[in-house]
């Protein structure tokens, strides 16, 4: 059964071979892609003036056992991170963001957060690694940590390879990996290369496949209802960790933030 492509792509590929009634179904689904996951075969048949049997034949021609198979394939693609419609335009974005945040923070253990925060505060060096959508999160994480401690680096550097930097990991170093669904192929190899090190993985539920290879896994929920993932939860988690690190650093954090603020003024970098 076809599972690697979304239904709309398969419709486009098979369109020339479809019968007139099947094309009516294809036209309807291309104009109303949400119907693939929100309507039954009977509803699609009614909306296209066809029959349930014709709808069933249509989905079999695409490579699915049934309309339900196509629906599950679409939902699986969204779960993997592919931007597709699974909900209507009436989605309550605020409610969804609150749900993502609630699911994320309910799943975090206070003792784990304390241990990670203390390590981030006191390690000789912190390395943050992120690709694709995780890269700006890692960049922000680095900027926050640099306000309160020294020796924080971001990888990969633009245009550079990782071998030299991964070989340069210190004994007393914390590596934070940020990787969400649709991770690069290289991600798995990086996890393997870092085994035995103090590694914290910030990820979505799919990243739990690595929970036996890293020191800690912090799971963030990104939502599946909208075409695109929401990164409100991981950004909030980063904020929480940085606030905790500030607390563990104590007076040293205060002195560093004051020194940085003084440099801002000397360099005239910020608005008054």
C-alpha positions in Angstrom: 0.0 0.0 0.0 1.2 3.5 -0.8 2.4 5.3 2.4 5.4 7.3 1.3 3.5 10.0 -0.6 0.5 12.1 0.3 -2.8 11.3 -1.3 -2.8 14.5 -3.4 0.5 13.6 -5.0 -0.8 10.1 -5.9 -4.0 11.6 -7.3 -1.9 13.9 -9.6 0.2 11.0 -10.8 -2.8 8.7 -11.5 -5.2 11.3 -12.8 -4.7 10.5 -16.6 -5.8 6.9 -16.0 -8.9 7.7 -14.0 -12.5 7.3 -15.2 -14.8 10.3 -15.4 -16.5 9.5 -12.1 -13.1 8.9 -10.4 -11.9 12.2 -11.8 -14.9 13.8 -10.1 -13.7 12.4 -6.8 -10.1 13.5 -7.6 -11.2 17.0 -8.3 -13.2 17.2 -5.1 -10.3 16.0 -2.9 -7.8 18.3 -4.6 -10.1 21.2 -3.8 -11.0 19.9 -0.3 -7.9 18.0 0.9 -9.2 17.9 4.5 -12.0 15.6 3.3 -9.4 12.8 3.0 -9.2 12.6 6.8 -12.4 14.2 7.9 -15.1 12.5 5.7 -16.3 8.9 5.3 -16.5 7.2 1.9 -20.3 7.8 2.0 -19.8 11.5 2.6 -17.3 11.7 -0.3 -19.6 9.8 -2.5 -22.5 12.1 -1.7 -20.4 15.2 -2.3 -19.2 14.0 -5.7 -22.5 12.5 -6.9 -20.9 9.0 -7.1 -21.3 5.8 -5.1 -19.4 4.3 -2.1 -18.2 1.5 -4.5 -16.8 4.1 -6.9 -15.0 5.8 -4.0 -13.6 2.5 -2.8 -12.3 1.7 -6.3 -10.8 5.2 -6.5 -8.7 4.7 -3.4 -7.7 1.2 -4.5 -6.5 2.7 -7.8 -4.3 5.0 -5.8 -2.8 2.0 -4.0 -4.7 1.9 -0.8 -6.9 -0.9 0.6 -9.7 1.6 1.4 -10.4 5.2 2.1 -9.6 4.5 5.7 -6.1 3.4 4.6 -5.6 6.7 2.8 -6.7 8.5 5.9 -4.3 6.7 8.1 -1.5 7.3 5.6 -2.2 11.0 5.6 -2.2 11.1 9.4 1.1 9.1 9.5 2.7 11.6 7.2 1.6 14.5 9.4 3.0 12.6 12.4 6.3 12.4 10.6 6.3 16.2 10.1 5.0 16.6 6.5 2.8 19.7 6.3 -0.7 18.6 5.3 -4.2 19.4 6.4 -5.7 17.3 9.2 -8.1 19.9 10.7 -10.3 22.6 9.4 -9.7 26.3 9.4 -11.7 26.6 12.6 -8.9 25.1 14.7 -8.4 27.0 17.9 -4.7 27.9 17.8 -4.6 29.1 21.3 -6.1 26.0 22.7 -3.8 23.8 20.7 -0.7 25.7 21.9 -1.9 25.4 25.5 -2.4 21.7 24.9 1.1 21.3 23.6 2.6 23.1 26.5 0.5 21.2 29.0 1.5 17.8 27.5 5.1 18.8 27.4 5.5 20.1 31.0 3.3 17.3 32.5 5.8 14.8 31.1 8.9 16.4 32.6 10.2 15.1 35.9 11.5 17.9 38.3 14.5 15.8 39.4 15.5 15.3 35.8 15.2 19.0 35.1 17.2 19.9 38.2 20.0 17.5 37.2 20.2 18.7 33.7 20.1 22.4 34.8 22.8 21.9 37.3 25.0 20.2 34.7 24.4 23.0 32.2 25.4 25.5 34.9 28.6 23.8 36.1 30.0 21.8 33.1 33.3 22.9 31.7 31.7 23.5 28.4 28.2 23.2 26.8 27.8 22.2 23.2 24.4 22.7 21.4 23.7 20.8 18.2 20.7 21.4 15.9 19.9 21.0 12.3 17.0 22.4 10.1 14.2 23.7 12.4 16.2 22.8 15.5 19.1 25.1 14.5 17.4 28.4 15.5 16.3 26.8 18.7 19.8 25.8 19.5 21.0 29.3 18.5 18.6 30.9 20.9 19.6 28.4 23.6 23.2 29.4 23.2 22.4 33.1 23.3 20.6 32.7 26.6 23.2 30.5 28.2 26.0 32.9 27.2 24.3 35.5 29.4 25.1 33.5 32.5 28.1 31.3 31.8 31.3 31.0 29.7 32.2 28.3 27.1 29.0 27.7 25.2 29.3 26.7 21.5 26.9 26.0 18.7 27.3 23.3 16.1 27.4 22.8 13.2 29.1 26.0 12.2 28.0 27.3 8.7 29.7 25.3 6.0 31.8 23.2 8.4 32.0 19.5 9.1 31.4 18.1 12.5 34.2 15.5 12.9 36.7 17.8 14.4 34.3 19.3 16.9 32.9 16.0 18.0 36.4 14.6 18.5 37.1 17.7 20.7 34.4 16.9 23.3 35.8 17.4 26.8 35.4 14.9 29.6 33.3 17.4 31.7 31.1 18.7 28.9 27.3 18.6 28.3 26.1 18.1 24.8 22.5 19.2 24.0 21.1 17.7 20.9 18.0 19.3 19.4 16.2 17.1 16.8 12.6 17.1 15.8 10.6 15.0 13.3 12.1 14.9 9.8 15.6 14.8 11.3 18.6 14.6 9.0 20.1 11.2 8.2 23.3 12.4 9.9 21.4 12.7 13.3 21.5 9.0 14.1 25.2 8.8 13.4 25.9 11.8 15.7 23.9 10.1 18.5 26.0 7.0 18.1 29.2 9.0 18.1 28.3 10.7 21.3 27.4 7.5 23.3 29.1 7.5 26.6 29.1 11.3 26.9 26.7 13.5 28.9 24.1 14.1 26.2 20.7 15.6 26.6 18.2 15.2 23.7 15.4 17.7 23.3 13.0 16.2 20.8 9.3 15.4 19.9 7.8 12.0 20.8 9.4 10.3 17.7 12.9 11.0 19.1 12.3 8.6 22.0 13.9 5.9 19.8 17.2 7.3 21.1 16.4 7.1 24.8 18.8 4.2 25.4 21.7 6.1 23.7 21.6 9.4 25.5 21.7 10.5 29.1 18.4 12.3 29.1 15.4 12.8 26.7 13.2 15.8 27.1 10.0 15.3 25.0 8.2 18.4 23.5 4.8 18.2 21.8 4.5 20.1 18.5 0.9 19.3 17.6 -0.5 17.5 14.6 -3.7 19.5 13.9 -2.1 22.3 11.8 -0.1 21.8 8.7 3.1 23.1 10.3 4.6 22.1 13.7 4.6 24.6 16.6 7.8 25.2 18.4 6.2 27.0 21.4 6.8 24.1 23.7 10.5 23.6 23.0 11.1 27.4 23.2 9.3 27.4 26.6 11.4 24.5 27.8 14.6 26.3 26.8 13.4 29.3 28.8 12.8 27.1 31.8 16.2 25.5 31.6 18.0 28.8 31.2 16.2 30.3 34.2 17.2 27.3 36.3 20.8 27.6 35.1 20.7 31.2 36.2 19.6 30.1 39.7 22.4 27.5 39.9 25.0 30.0 38.8 24.0 32.4 41.5 26.3 35.5 41.9 28.5 34.4 39.0 25.5 34.7 36.7 24.7 38.2 38.0 28.3 39.4 37.4 28.3 38.0 33.9 25.0 39.6 32.9 26.2 42.9 34.2 29.5 42.7 32.3 27.7 41.9 29.1 25.2 44.8 29.6 28.2 47.1 30.1 29.7 45.9 26.8 26.3 46.5 25.1 26.6 50.2 26.2 30.3 50.5 25.3 29.6 49.1 21.8 26.4 51.1 21.4 24.6 47.9 20.2 21.1 48.3 21.7 18.5 50.9 21.6 18.5 53.2 24.7 
